Amino acid sequence: MVRAKAAKTIIDDVAKIGGAEKAAIILLALGEENHKLWQMMDDEEIKEVSQAMSNLGSVTAAAVEKLIVDFVGQMSSTGSLMGSFDATQRLLNSFLPDDKVDSVMEEIRGPAGRTIWDKLGNVNEAVLANYLKNEYPQTVAVVLSKVKSDHAAQVLSALPEDFSLEVVMRMLRMEPVQRDILAEIESTLRKEFMSNLARTNKRDSHEIMADIFNNFDRQTENRFLASLEERNRDASERIRSLMFVFEDLQKLDPGGVQTLLRAVDKDKLGLAMKGASEALRNLFFSNMSERASKIMLDDMDAMGPVRLKDVETAQQSMVNMAKDLAAKGEILLADGGSDDELIY
């Protein structure tokens, strides 16, 4: 008789196995239908999990059940799910090495895009130029030849004049770049630029909450801030300082006011001004022609009494429009907490 090979190790205690083995067990339990999870892994991760999977041997039903229960328990301990960078990082840390988790999170926090060149195309031209000005002109020429021409033009304009001219000359004489050199440039960009950019792009939680509070109606905003002040006065004050509210439009310069006036719906403008302070009204009316301001005042008088909710909705619409214009670089908005700091 031929002797059977010795059975592989039986796993009955998941606390004694590593992260790769735990991931392998969960993926085996999920079955073939969850192939999308595999598609989200890079080659090294697939190899590592596959290696762990092939060496698992027998895993008892109790061990599988405990692992899944623990997994579900960690997610449901708060009664609901809240997706965030920190939650994602904690989950990945449970079954991936720290260096791989860092790499994944840096990719997530970085600018959008499937390839490194797509990502660079979504980086502010001034930020990218500030990094590239310290590189060799030939390297910069390669980078700018790979991004979209309109973005390359903006970056060139932001570079020092002599340096940018040298880059242009290199681009004119540039021959096809060897694959290994291009791969080295991509690797350097990921390690030295994108990773730092991702870390600096990580938003403070107070900034996130200020954006959320900005989208509340006035009553809800006041209710949350009052309740938060009772529990954490410092957090409440920090959020207040970061919020941009309707009255902060007083900090617009005349050019910004005129740009906003051209963009905002005139009916909403009149409704918003009904609830504005005298100082803010004067600012907007002083940037209109005498005829336009008279028509606006007549329209406001004709409205008669209006609901507070409608006024607040119109004011929030103006704030949102101002933020959109600021995002496009057409106006500058002063932060709600400072007369000097500008956000773009």
ZIKA-V450258 format. One record per residue. N is the residue number from 1. PSI is psi in radians with two decimals (none if undefined). OMEGA is omega in degrees with one decimal (999 if undefined). NEAR is the number of other C-alpha atoms within 10 Angstrom. Layout:
n: {N;N}
psi: {PSI;PSI}
omega: {OMEGA;OMEGA}
near: {NEAR;NEAR}
This chain:
n: {1;2;3;4;5;6;7;8;9;10;11;12;13;14;15;16;17;18;19;20;21;22;23;24;25;26;27;28;29;30;31;32;33;34;35;36;37;38;39;40;41;42;43;44;45;46;47;48;49;50;51;52;53;54;55;56;57;58;59;60;61;62;63;64;65;66;67;68;69;70;71;72;73;74;75;76;77;78;79;80;81;82;83;84;85;86;87;88;89;90;91;92;93;94;95;96;97;98;99;100;101;102;103;104;105;106;107;108;109;110;111;112;113;114;115;116;117;118;119;120;121;122;123;124;125;126;127;128;129;130;131;132;133;134;135;136;137;138;139;140;141;142;143;144;145;146;147;148;149;150;151;152;153;154;155;156;157;158;159;160;161;162;163;164;165;166;167;168;169;170;171;172;173;174;175;176;177;178;179;180;181;182;183;184;185;186;187;188;189;190;191;192;193;194;195;196;197;198;199;200;201;202;203;204;205;206;207;208;209;210;211;212;213;214;215;216;217;218;219;220;221;222;223;224;225;226;227;228;229;230;231;232;233;234;235;236;237;238;239;240;241;242;243;244;245;246;247;248;249;250;251;252;253;254;255;256;257;258;259;260;261;262;263;264;265;266;267;268;269;270;271;272;273;274;275;276;277;278;279;280;281;282;283;284;285;286;287;288;289;290;291;292;293;294;295;296;297;298;299;300;301;302;303;304;305;306;307;308;309;310;311;312;313;314;315;316;317;318;319;320;321;322;323;324;325;326;327;328;329;330;331;332;333;334;335;336;337;338;339;340;341;342;343;344}
psi: {2.53;2.17;2.41;2.57;2.63;2.36;2.56;2.90;2.43;2.16;2.09;0.02;1.76;-0.25;-0.33;0.00;2.84;3.13;-0.70;-0.70;-0.69;-0.75;-0.72;-0.72;-0.78;-0.73;-0.66;-0.72;-0.59;-0.50;-3.06;-0.34;-0.31;0.76;-0.35;-0.49;-0.67;-0.63;-0.37;-0.16;2.66;3.09;-0.73;-0.70;-0.71;-0.76;-0.77;-0.81;-0.68;-0.73;-0.77;-0.69;-0.74;-0.38;0.14;-0.77;-2.52;2.28;2.15;2.69;-0.63;-0.68;-0.75;-0.78;-0.76;-0.72;-0.77;-0.70;-0.76;-0.74;-0.86;-0.68;-0.70;-0.63;-0.54;0.10;-0.45;-0.05;-0.15;3.00;2.46;1.83;2.33;2.93;-0.78;-0.74;-0.73;-0.75;-0.70;-0.72;-0.80;-0.62;-0.35;-0.31;0.12;2.62;2.67;-0.72;-0.61;-0.66;-0.76;-0.74;-0.78;-0.80;-0.61;-0.67;-0.73;-0.78;-0.34;3.11;2.73;2.69;2.50;-0.66;2.93;-0.56;-0.63;-0.74;-0.75;-0.56;-0.27;0.17;2.37;2.34;-0.61;-0.68;-0.79;-0.72;-0.67;-0.58;-0.80;-0.43;-0.28;0.04;2.96;2.48;-0.62;-0.68;-0.76;-0.67;-0.74;-0.79;-0.85;-0.40;-0.27;-0.27;2.97;2.57;-0.63;-0.64;-0.68;-0.68;-0.75;-0.69;-0.78;-0.70;-0.48;-0.19;2.73;2.48;-0.86;-0.72;-0.77;-0.62;-0.69;-0.69;-0.75;-0.77;-0.69;-0.66;-0.63;-0.60;0.03;2.35;2.95;2.32;2.31;2.57;-0.71;-0.60;-0.74;-0.70;-0.65;-0.70;-0.76;-0.77;-0.73;-0.74;-0.71;-0.78;-0.77;-0.55;-0.99;-0.67;-0.73;-0.69;-0.73;-0.71;-0.68;-0.35;-0.13;2.05;2.52;2.48;-0.51;-0.60;-0.73;-0.79;-0.60;-0.71;-0.72;-0.80;-0.57;-0.42;0.00;2.73;2.86;-0.71;-0.78;-0.71;-0.85;-0.65;-0.79;-0.75;-0.67;-0.76;-0.72;-0.61;-0.60;-0.60;-0.68;1.57;-0.70;-0.77;-0.71;-0.79;-0.63;-0.77;-0.76;-0.73;-0.45;-0.26;2.55;2.02;3.03;-0.78;-0.31;-0.18;-0.26;-0.38;-0.02;2.52;2.91;-0.68;-0.69;-0.70;-0.78;-0.65;-0.76;-0.69;-0.65;-0.46;-0.51;2.57;2.29;-0.60;-0.72;-0.59;-0.83;-0.73;-0.73;-0.67;-0.39;-0.59;0.19;2.75;2.83;-0.66;-0.73;-0.67;-0.82;-0.67;-0.82;-0.76;-0.56;-0.30;0.19;2.83;2.79;-0.67;-0.77;-0.69;-0.63;-0.75;-0.73;-0.76;-0.70;-0.72;-0.68;-0.70;-0.67;-0.38;-0.54;-2.75;2.42;2.72;2.44;-0.69;-0.68;-0.66;-0.80;-0.65;-0.75;-0.70;-0.72;-0.60;-0.70;-0.69;-0.78;-0.69;-0.71;-0.69;-0.69;-0.75;-0.65;-0.70;-0.53;-0.07;0.25;-0.43;2.90;2.33;2.23;2.34;2.53;-0.40;0.00;2.50;-0.33;-0.68;2.37;2.49;2.58;none}
omega: {177.4;-179.5;176.2;177.6;179.8;-179.1;177.5;-178.7;175.8;-179.9;177.5;178.9;-175.3;179.5;-175.5;-178.3;-176.1;-177.2;-180.0;179.3;178.3;177.9;-179.8;-179.7;-179.7;179.8;176.1;-178.8;179.7;176.4;-172.8;-175.8;-176.3;-179.7;-179.3;177.5;178.5;-178.1;-179.5;-178.9;172.5;-174.3;-178.1;179.0;178.0;179.3;-176.7;-179.9;179.2;177.7;178.6;-178.4;-177.8;-178.8;-176.3;-171.6;-177.4;177.1;-176.2;178.7;-179.6;-179.9;178.3;-178.9;-178.7;-179.5;-178.8;178.2;177.7;-179.6;179.5;-179.2;178.9;-179.0;-172.9;-175.9;179.3;-179.6;178.7;178.8;175.7;-179.8;178.7;176.9;-177.1;179.3;178.6;-178.9;178.3;-179.5;179.8;179.4;-178.2;-179.7;176.5;176.4;-175.6;-176.8;178.4;177.5;178.8;-179.8;-179.8;-177.2;177.3;177.1;-177.6;-176.0;-179.4;-179.7;-177.0;177.7;-177.3;180.0;179.3;-178.5;173.9;-178.6;178.9;179.1;179.1;176.8;178.0;-173.7;-180.0;179.0;-179.1;179.5;-179.9;177.6;-173.5;-176.8;178.8;-180.0;175.7;179.0;-180.0;177.6;179.5;178.5;178.3;-178.5;-176.5;176.5;-177.0;179.9;-178.9;-172.8;-179.3;178.9;177.6;179.2;-179.8;179.8;178.4;-179.9;-177.4;178.4;174.0;-169.8;-178.7;-178.9;-178.2;177.9;177.1;177.8;179.0;179.9;178.2;179.8;179.8;-177.7;-170.4;175.3;178.4;-176.0;178.8;-174.4;-177.4;178.1;178.6;179.1;179.0;178.2;178.0;-178.7;179.6;179.0;179.9;-173.5;-171.4;-174.8;-175.6;-178.6;177.2;179.5;179.8;-179.6;-179.7;-179.9;-179.2;-172.4;175.2;-177.3;177.9;176.7;179.0;-179.2;177.7;176.8;179.1;-178.9;178.4;-177.7;172.7;165.6;-171.9;-177.8;179.9;178.6;-179.1;-179.4;-179.4;-179.0;178.8;179.7;179.9;-179.6;179.1;-177.0;-176.2;-174.9;-179.0;-180.0;179.7;-179.0;178.9;-179.9;178.2;-176.5;-177.6;-177.3;173.4;-175.1;-173.8;-176.7;177.2;175.7;175.8;-176.7;176.7;173.3;-177.3;178.8;178.7;177.8;-178.3;176.8;179.8;179.2;179.7;-174.1;-172.1;176.8;-174.0;177.1;178.9;178.8;179.9;180.0;179.7;-178.5;177.6;-177.5;-177.7;175.0;-179.7;-179.0;-179.0;176.2;-178.4;179.9;-177.4;-178.5;179.9;178.2;172.7;171.7;-179.2;-179.6;-178.4;-179.9;178.3;178.2;-179.7;179.0;177.8;179.1;179.5;177.4;-178.2;-179.6;-175.0;178.7;179.2;-179.3;179.0;-178.8;-179.6;178.2;-178.8;177.9;178.9;179.1;178.4;176.6;177.7;178.1;179.5;177.9;178.6;178.6;177.9;179.3;178.1;179.2;178.9;179.8;-176.7;175.0;175.6;178.0;173.9;179.8;-178.5;-176.1;-175.2;176.3;-172.4;-175.3;179.7;173.4;-173.4;999}
near: {3;4;5;6;6;6;8;11;11;12;18;16;14;19;12;9;12;13;19;19;22;24;20;21;21;15;18;13;13;11;9;10;8;12;11;9;9;14;10;10;13;11;10;10;16;14;12;14;23;16;14;19;18;10;13;18;13;12;16;14;11;13;17;20;14;16;19;16;12;12;15;11;12;11;15;11;9;9;8;8;10;10;8;9;13;10;13;13;16;12;15;19;16;16;17;20;13;13;9;15;19;16;13;16;18;21;20;13;18;24;20;15;14;9;10;18;17;15;16;24;22;15;17;13;20;15;12;20;22;14;15;20;17;10;11;12;20;16;17;25;23;20;19;23;14;15;18;13;12;9;17;19;13;15;21;24;15;17;20;12;11;9;15;20;15;16;21;18;13;17;19;10;8;13;9;7;10;8;9;9;12;15;12;11;16;15;14;12;18;18;13;11;16;22;19;14;19;17;13;11;13;12;11;8;10;18;16;13;16;18;14;12;21;20;16;14;13;15;10;12;14;13;11;13;19;14;12;16;14;10;11;12;14;12;16;19;15;15;24;20;16;19;21;22;18;22;14;18;22;18;19;18;15;14;13;20;22;16;15;21;18;10;13;16;14;13;12;18;19;22;23;23;21;23;17;17;12;10;10;18;15;14;17;20;18;14;16;15;10;11;8;12;16;13;13;20;14;12;15;19;12;9;11;8;9;12;8;14;12;14;20;20;18;24;24;21;19;23;22;17;16;26;19;13;19;16;14;11;12;16;21;20;25;19;20;21;16;12;11;9;10;11;14;14}
